[in-house]
């Protein structure tokens, strides 16, 4: 299936999603916000992808939200304005439409957290505005030496509202988040590595992608059910107390842990071969 903003490659359980509008700095046009969750949800629901790598093309990872999202007839950040005298011109109703549209944008990145497989983001050049929202929703982030990150929203007179301010404080120290968010300054790859925003920094994109795909292949070799349980437990623990998180994993193990994959791991070690695990079962969204 063809997409406007992405190319998708799949090899041996590793899905590679590539932002593919380099001449436009991979800005996030209206179709981006529907294509991304559509692709990620399908990969997750099918069960065939055990890990997702997201990378980009061109000089920059992404310039963030395109102005067409805010302006023009096809914009999706819309106040819901109607003709004078029409019932929906009432301010409360217009604001309700705007809130719904912001939630639509948020879901485009929340789908990365909700996906059953881990998501690895590989960043080159600039990750601006919405791109920071996007990569903070990934499980792991990697960068080239020339990469940089910017919470651009503050520089254009608005508060970031698609996930950066909610996820970044869970990833790096509070004071660093506040300086970064209040000033709109660029954070270099070296600084991002220092504060823990990225896992590793590489000399160039080719070296980075080779390393990230190696990590992805290692993840894909593990039991996908054990990986799903690990991802869900980490996310749950991020937002809950230790006691609540321990209760969560006890319920997960009670329901989802069966020894089949563990026995295959032991047998593969004894046979000096790689273990073979079943994919996750396909799930039907909405049912």
Secondary structure as a PSIPRED ss2 file (coil, helix, strand):
# PSIPRED VFORMAT (PSIPRED V4.0)

   1 X C   1.000  0.000  0.000
   2 X C   1.000  0.000  0.000
   3 X C   1.000  0.000  0.000
   4 X C   1.000  0.000  0.000
   5 X C   1.000  0.000  0.000
   6 X E   0.000  0.000  1.000
   7 X E   0.000  0.000  1.000
   8 X E   0.000  0.000  1.000
   9 X E   0.000  0.000  1.000
  10 X E   0.000  0.000  1.000
  11 X E   0.000  0.000  1.000
  12 X C   1.000  0.000  0.000
  13 X C   1.000  0.000  0.000
  14 X E   0.000  0.000  1.000
  15 X E   0.000  0.000  1.000
  16 X E   0.000  0.000  1.000
  17 X E   0.000  0.000  1.000
  18 X E   0.000  0.000  1.000
  19 X E   0.000  0.000  1.000
  20 X C   1.000  0.000  0.000
  21 X C   1.000  0.000  0.000
  22 X H   0.000  1.000  0.000
  23 X H   0.000  1.000  0.000
  24 X H   0.000  1.000  0.000
  25 X C   1.000  0.000  0.000
  26 X C   1.000  0.000  0.000
  27 X C   1.000  0.000  0.000
  28 X E   0.000  0.000  1.000
  29 X C   1.000  0.000  0.000
  30 X H   0.000  1.000  0.000
  31 X H   0.000  1.000  0.000
  32 X H   0.000  1.000  0.000
  33 X H   0.000  1.000  0.000
  34 X H   0.000  1.000  0.000
  35 X H   0.000  1.000  0.000
  36 X H   0.000  1.000  0.000
  37 X H   0.000  1.000  0.000
  38 X H   0.000  1.000  0.000
  39 X H   0.000  1.000  0.000
  40 X H   0.000  1.000  0.000
  41 X H   0.000  1.000  0.000
  42 X H   0.000  1.000  0.000
  43 X H   0.000  1.000  0.000
  44 X H   0.000  1.000  0.000
  45 X H   0.000  1.000  0.000
  46 X H   0.000  1.000  0.000
  47 X C   1.000  0.000  0.000
  48 X C   1.000  0.000  0.000
  49 X C   1.000  0.000  0.000
  50 X C   1.000  0.000  0.000
  51 X E   0.000  0.000  1.000
  52 X E   0.000  0.000  1.000
  53 X E   0.000  0.000  1.000
  54 X E   0.000  0.000  1.000
  55 X E   0.000  0.000  1.000
  56 X C   1.000  0.000  0.000
  57 X C   1.000  0.000  0.000
  58 X C   1.000  0.000  0.000
  59 X C   1.000  0.000  0.000
  60 X C   1.000  0.000  0.000
  61 X C   1.000  0.000  0.000
  62 X E   0.000  0.000  1.000
  63 X C   1.000  0.000  0.000
  64 X C   1.000  0.000  0.000
  65 X E   0.000  0.000  1.000
  66 X C   1.000  0.000  0.000
  67 X H   0.000  1.000  0.000
  68 X H   0.000  1.000  0.000
  69 X H   0.000  1.000  0.000
  70 X C   1.000  0.000  0.000
  71 X C   1.000  0.000  0.000
  72 X C   1.000  0.000  0.000
  73 X C   1.000  0.000  0.000
  74 X C   1.000  0.000  0.000
  75 X C   1.000  0.000  0.000
  76 X C   1.000  0.000  0.000
  77 X C   1.000  0.000  0.000
  78 X C   1.000  0.000  0.000
  79 X C   1.000  0.000  0.000
  80 X C   1.000  0.000  0.000
  81 X C   1.000  0.000  0.000
  82 X C   1.000  0.000  0.000
  83 X C   1.000  0.000  0.000
  84 X C   1.000  0.000  0.000
  85 X C   1.000  0.000  0.000
  86 X C   1.000  0.000  0.000
  87 X H   0.000  1.000  0.000
  88 X H   0.000  1.000  0.000
  89 X H   0.000  1.000  0.000
  90 X C   1.000  0.000  0.000
  91 X H   0.000  1.000  0.000
  92 X H   0.000  1.000  0.000
  93 X H   0.000  1.000  0.000
  94 X H   0.000  1.000  0.000
  95 X H   0.000  1.000  0.000
  96 X H   0.000  1.000  0.000
  97 X H   0.000  1.000  0.000
  98 X H   0.000  1.000  0.000
  99 X H   0.000  1.000  0.000
 100 X H   0.000  1.000  0.000
 101 X H   0.000  1.000  0.000
 102 X H   0.000  1.000  0.000
 103 X H   0.000  1.000  0.000
 104 X H   0.000  1.000  0.000
 105 X H   0.000  1.000  0.000
 106 X H   0.000  1.000  0.000
 107 X H   0.000  1.000  0.000
 108 X H   0.000  1.000  0.000
 109 X H   0.000  1.000  0.000
 110 X H   0.000  1.000  0.000
 111 X H   0.000  1.000  0.000
 112 X H   0.000  1.000  0.000
 113 X H   0.000  1.000  0.000
 114 X H   0.000  1.000  0.000
 115 X C   1.000  0.000  0.000
 116 X C   1.000  0.000  0.000
 117 X C   1.000  0.000  0.000
 118 X E   0.000  0.000  1.000
 119 X E   0.000  0.000  1.000
 120 X E   0.000  0.000  1.000
 121 X E   0.000  0.000  1.000
 122 X E   0.000  0.000  1.000
 123 X E   0.000  0.000  1.000
 124 X C   1.000  0.000  0.000
 125 X C   1.000  0.000  0.000
 126 X E   0.000  0.000  1.000
 127 X E   0.000  0.000  1.000
 128 X E   0.000  0.000  1.000
 129 X C   1.000  0.000  0.000
 130 X H   0.000  1.000  0.000
 131 X H   0.000  1.000  0.000
 132 X H   0.000  1.000  0.000
 133 X H   0.000  1.000  0.000
 134 X H   0.000  1.000  0.000
 135 X H   0.000  1.000  0.000
 136 X H   0.000  1.000  0.000
 137 X C   1.000  0.000  0.000
 138 X C   1.000  0.000  0.000
 139 X C   1.000  0.000  0.000
 140 X E   0.000  0.000  1.000
 141 X E   0.000  0.000  1.000
 142 X E   0.000  0.000  1.000
 143 X E   0.000  0.000  1.000
 144 X E   0.000  0.000  1.000
 145 X C   1.000  0.000  0.000
 146 X C   1.000  0.000  0.000
 147 X C   1.000  0.000  0.000
 148 X E   0.000  0.000  1.000
 149 X E   0.000  0.000  1.000
 150 X E   0.000  0.000  1.000
 151 X C   1.000  0.000  0.000
 152 X H   0.000  1.000  0.000
 153 X H   0.000  1.000  0.000
 154 X H   0.000  1.000  0.000
 155 X H   0.000  1.000  0.000
 156 X H   0.000  1.000  0.000
 157 X C   1.000  0.000  0.000
 158 X C   1.000  0.000  0.000
 159 X C   1.000  0.000  0.000
 160 X C   1.000  0.000  0.000
 161 X C   1.000  0.000  0.000
 162 X C   1.000  0.000  0.000
 163 X C   1.000  0.000  0.000
 164 X H   0.000  1.000  0.000
 165 X H   0.000  1.000  0.000
 166 X H   0.000  1.000  0.000
 167 X H   0.000  1.000  0.000
 168 X H   0.000  1.000  0.000
 169 X H   0.000  1.000  0.000
 170 X H   0.000  1.000  0.000
 171 X C   1.000  0.000  0.000
 172 X C   1.000  0.000  0.000
 173 X C   1.000  0.000  0.000
 174 X H   0.000  1.000  0.000
 175 X H   0.000  1.000  0.000
 176 X H   0.000  1.000  0.000
 177 X H   0.000  1.000  0.000
 178 X H   0.000  1.000  0.000
 179 X H   0.000  1.000  0.000
 180 X H   0.000  1.000  0.000
 181 X H   0.000  1.000  0.000
 182 X H   0.000  1.000  0.000
 183 X H   0.000  1.000  0.000
 184 X C   1.000  0.000  0.000
 185 X C   1.000  0.000  0.000
 186 X C   1.000  0.000  0.000
 187 X E   0.000  0.000  1.000
 188 X E   0.000  0.000  1.000
 189 X H   0.000  1.000  0.000
 190 X H   0.000  1.000  0.000
 191 X H   0.000  1.000  0.000
 192 X H   0.000  1.000  0.000
 193 X H   0.000  1.000  0.000
 194 X H   0.000  1.000  0.000
 195 X H   0.000  1.000  0.000
 196 X C   1.000  0.000  0.000
 197 X C   1.000  0.000  0.000
 198 X C   1.000  0.000  0.000
 199 X C   1.000  0.000  0.000
 200 X E   0.000  0.000  1.000
 201 X E   0.000  0.000  1.000
 202 X E   0.000  0.000  1.000
 203 X C   1.000  0.000  0.000
 204 X C   1.000  0.000  0.000
 205 X H   0.000  1.000  0.000
 206 X H   0.000  1.000  0.000
 207 X H   0.000  1.000  0.000
 208 X H   0.000  1.000  0.000
 209 X H   0.000  1.000  0.000
 210 X H   0.000  1.000  0.000
 211 X H   0.000  1.000  0.000
 212 X H   0.000  1.000  0.000
 213 X H   0.000  1.000  0.000
 214 X H   0.000  1.000  0.000
 215 X H   0.000  1.000  0.000
 216 X H   0.000  1.000  0.000
 217 X H   0.000  1.000  0.000
 218 X H   0.000  1.000  0.000
 219 X H   0.000  1.000  0.000
 220 X H   0.000  1.000  0.000
 221 X C   1.000  0.000  0.000
 222 X C   1.000  0.000  0.000
 223 X C   1.000  0.000  0.000
 224 X H   0.000  1.000  0.000
 225 X H   0.000  1.000  0.000
 226 X H   0.000  1.000  0.000
 227 X H   0.000  1.000  0.000
 228 X H   0.000  1.000  0.000
 229 X H   0.000  1.000  0.000
 230 X H   0.000  1.000  0.000
 231 X H   0.000  1.000  0.000
 232 X H   0.000  1.000  0.000
 233 X H   0.000  1.000  0.000
 234 X H   0.000  1.000  0.000
 235 X H   0.000  1.000  0.000
 236 X H   0.000  1.000  0.000
 237 X H   0.000  1.000  0.000
 238 X H   0.000  1.000  0.000
 239 X H   0.000  1.000  0.000
 240 X C   1.000  0.000  0.000
 241 X C   1.000  0.000  0.000
 242 X H   0.000  1.000  0.000
 243 X H   0.000  1.000  0.000
 244 X H   0.000  1.000  0.000
 245 X H   0.000  1.000  0.000
 246 X H   0.000  1.000  0.000
 247 X H   0.000  1.000  0.000
 248 X H   0.000  1.000  0.000
 249 X H   0.000  1.000  0.000
 250 X H   0.000  1.000  0.000
 251 X H   0.000  1.000  0.000
 252 X H   0.000  1.000  0.000
 253 X H   0.000  1.000  0.000
 254 X H   0.000  1.000  0.000
 255 X H   0.000  1.000  0.000
 256 X H   0.000  1.000  0.000
 257 X C   1.000  0.000  0.000
 258 X C   1.000  0.000  0.000
 259 X C   1.000  0.000  0.000
 260 X H   0.000  1.000  0.000
 261 X H   0.000  1.000  0.000
 262 X H   0.000  1.000  0.000
 263 X H   0.000  1.000  0.000
 264 X H   0.000  1.000  0.000
 265 X H   0.000  1.000  0.000
 266 X H   0.000  1.000  0.000
 267 X H   0.000  1.000  0.000
 268 X H   0.000  1.000  0.000
 269 X H   0.000  1.000  0.000
 270 X H   0.000  1.000  0.000
 271 X H   0.000  1.000  0.000
 272 X C   1.000  0.000  0.000
 273 X C   1.000  0.000  0.000
 274 X C   1.000  0.000  0.000
 275 X C   1.000  0.000  0.000
 276 X C   1.000  0.000  0.000
 277 X C   1.000  0.000  0.000
 278 X C   1.000  0.000  0.000
 279 X C   1.000  0.000  0.000
 280 X C   1.000  0.000  0.000
 281 X C   1.000  0.000  0.000
 282 X C   1.000  0.000  0.000
 283 X C   1.000  0.000  0.000
 284 X C   1.000  0.000  0.000
 285 X C   1.000  0.000  0.000
 286 X C   1.000  0.000  0.000
 287 X C   1.000  0.000  0.000
